Amino acid sequence: MCMADDRFISIGKIASPVGLRGYVKLYPYTDRIDHYNTAEVFIEGSRRSIEIIRYVKRTPILKIEGVSDRQQAERLNGAEIAVLESELSDLPEGAYYLKDLIGCSVIDETNDDLGFISNVMQNSAQDIYEITGKNGKSFMIPAVAEFILDVDIDSKTVKVHVPVGLRDL
């Protein structure tokens, strides 16, 4: 059901075709595979049904309605797959969506205001938070327990430990 104030939330990107029958491999933006078990998604703004889903080493392989051969699958390369925000599943206590981090205030251990999270980059090792300060300069910090001390989504605040010199890179 689409609500008037619903937003599209990207849950992955089509990485490549798989085989000859229109299957696609998805680069997931979440480690929660239940997000891909939804019956419908949005691809390039149009609602599509997921006909089949299987996993290869936790990587979703999808068969999407209307995609029946490799050429059609190739045309979807790089396309974002989204769901409606209202259709996202509830998260366990202490977990949060990356979308909820964008705009959070960032403070250090002494409660100094460092700026806000302007971007979250995902790579294979760990997420990286881009923090933009009041002066407009940005620095990046790995999203690991050593540096991210506390995340409070309700108050939109993230407390971090910034190693000496990191902001100067």
Rosetta blueprint (number, residue, H / E / L):
1 M L
2 C L
3 M L
4 A L
5 D L
6 D L
7 R L
8 F E
9 I E
10 S E
11 I E
12 G E
13 K E
14 I E
15 A E
16 S E
17 P E
18 V E
19 G L
20 L L
21 R L
22 G L
23 Y E
24 V E
25 K E
26 L E
27 Y E
28 P E
29 Y L
30 T L
31 D L
32 R L
33 I H
34 D H
35 H H
36 Y H
37 N H
38 T L
39 A L
40 E E
41 V E
42 F E
43 I E
44 E L
45 G L
46 S E
47 R E
48 R E
49 S E
50 I E
51 E E
52 I E
53 I E
54 R E
55 Y E
56 V E
57 K L
58 R L
59 T E
60 P E
61 I E
62 L E
63 K E
64 I E
65 E L
66 G L
67 V L
68 S L
69 D L
70 R H
71 Q H
72 Q H
73 A H
74 E H
75 R H
76 L L
77 N L
78 G L
79 A L
80 E E
81 I E
82 A E
83 V E
84 L E
85 E H
86 S H
87 E H
88 L L
89 S L
90 D L
91 L L
92 P L
93 E L
94 G L
95 A L
96 Y L
97 Y L
98 L H
99 K H
100 D H
101 L L
102 I L
103 G L
104 C L
105 S E
106 V E
107 I E
108 D E
109 E L
110 T L
111 N L
112 D L
113 D E
114 L E
115 G E
116 F E
117 I E
118 S E
119 N E
120 V E
121 M E
122 Q L
123 N L
124 S L
125 A L
126 Q L
127 D L
128 I E
129 Y E
130 E E
131 I E
132 T E
133 G L
134 K L
135 N L
136 G L
137 K L
138 S E
139 F E
140 M E
141 I E
142 P E
143 A L
144 V L
145 A L
146 E L
147 F L
148 I E
149 L E
150 D E
151 V E
152 D E
153 I L
154 D L
155 S L
156 K L
157 T E
158 V E
159 K E
160 V E
161 H L
162 V L
163 P L
164 V L
165 G L
166 L H
167 R H
168 D H
169 L L
